[in-house]
Amino acid sequence: MMAERWEGARRLDEFAGSPAFAPVLDVVRQGVRDGVLRDGDPLEITLALTTPVLGLVQLRHGGRIELSEKDFRALCKRTVGRVLDGVAT
């Protein structure tokens, strides 16, 4: 999924322009401003929140996680919750 090199792929410094990443980054920036999330680089915090889910999706697509869609979504939600516990104030 993300392992293949692709010439047109966004690089880290371009992620803020991604239609999938930008909304999460905006929410994280607001959370840092509001003091709901610990102070830190919003890009790095957003990566911490999103990359575990990307990994789970890759595992599912690779046949290593065989759950119903409902159960898989619940796993993703719990995983993001655990990460949020680490960055919440």
C-alpha positions as CSV (number, residue, x, y, z in Angstrom):
1,M,0.0,0.0,0.0
2,M,2.6,2.6,1.1
3,A,5.6,0.4,0.6
4,E,5.9,0.8,-3.2
5,R,7.8,3.8,-4.4
6,W,5.7,6.1,-6.6
7,E,7.1,9.1,-8.3
8,G,4.0,11.3,-7.7
9,A,3.6,10.4,-4.1
10,R,3.5,13.2,-1.5
11,R,6.5,13.5,0.8
12,L,6.3,14.2,4.5
13,D,6.6,18.0,4.0
14,E,3.6,17.8,1.5
15,F,1.2,15.8,3.7
16,A,-0.6,18.9,4.8
17,G,-2.0,19.1,1.3
18,S,-3.4,15.6,1.3
19,P,-7.2,15.3,1.1
20,A,-7.0,12.4,3.6
21,F,-4.4,13.8,6.0
22,A,-5.2,17.5,6.0
23,P,-8.5,17.2,7.9
24,V,-6.9,15.2,10.7
25,L,-4.0,17.6,10.8
26,D,-6.4,20.5,11.1
27,V,-8.2,18.8,14.1
28,V,-4.8,18.1,15.8
29,R,-3.7,21.7,15.3
30,Q,-6.9,22.9,17.0
31,G,-6.5,20.3,19.8
32,V,-3.0,21.6,20.5
33,R,-4.2,25.2,20.4
34,D,-7.1,24.4,22.7
35,G,-4.8,22.5,25.1
36,V,-6.7,19.2,24.6
37,L,-3.6,17.6,23.2
38,R,-0.1,18.0,24.5
39,D,2.0,20.6,23.0
40,G,4.1,19.3,20.2
41,D,4.5,19.3,16.4
42,P,1.0,18.8,15.0
43,L,2.4,17.0,12.0
44,E,4.2,14.4,14.2
45,I,1.1,14.0,16.4
46,T,-1.0,13.4,13.3
47,L,1.5,10.8,12.1
48,A,1.3,9.1,15.5
49,L,-2.5,8.9,15.1
50,T,-2.7,7.8,11.5
51,T,0.2,5.4,11.0
52,P,-1.1,2.7,13.3
53,V,-4.3,2.6,11.3
54,L,-2.4,2.5,8.0
55,G,-0.5,-0.5,9.4
56,L,-3.7,-2.3,10.4
57,V,-5.1,-1.7,6.9
58,Q,-2.0,-3.1,5.4
59,L,-2.2,-6.2,7.6
60,R,-5.9,-6.6,6.7
61,H,-5.3,-6.3,3.0
62,G,-2.4,-8.8,3.4
63,G,-4.8,-11.3,4.9
64,R,-3.2,-11.2,8.4
65,I,-6.2,-9.7,10.1
66,E,-9.4,-11.5,9.2
67,L,-12.2,-9.6,11.0
68,S,-15.6,-8.4,9.8
69,E,-15.7,-4.8,8.7
70,K,-17.5,-3.9,11.9
71,D,-14.9,-5.6,14.1
72,F,-12.0,-4.2,12.1
73,R,-13.4,-0.7,12.4
74,A,-13.7,-1.2,16.1
75,L,-10.1,-2.4,16.3
76,C,-9.0,0.8,14.5
77,K,-11.1,3.0,16.8
78,R,-9.6,1.3,19.9
79,T,-6.1,1.7,18.5
80,V,-6.5,5.4,17.8
81,G,-8.0,5.8,21.3
82,R,-4.9,4.2,22.8
83,V,-2.7,6.7,20.9
84,L,-4.9,9.6,21.9
85,D,-4.5,8.6,25.5
86,G,-0.8,9.2,25.1
87,V,-1.1,12.6,23.6
88,A,-4.1,14.0,25.5
89,T,-3.6,16.4,28.4
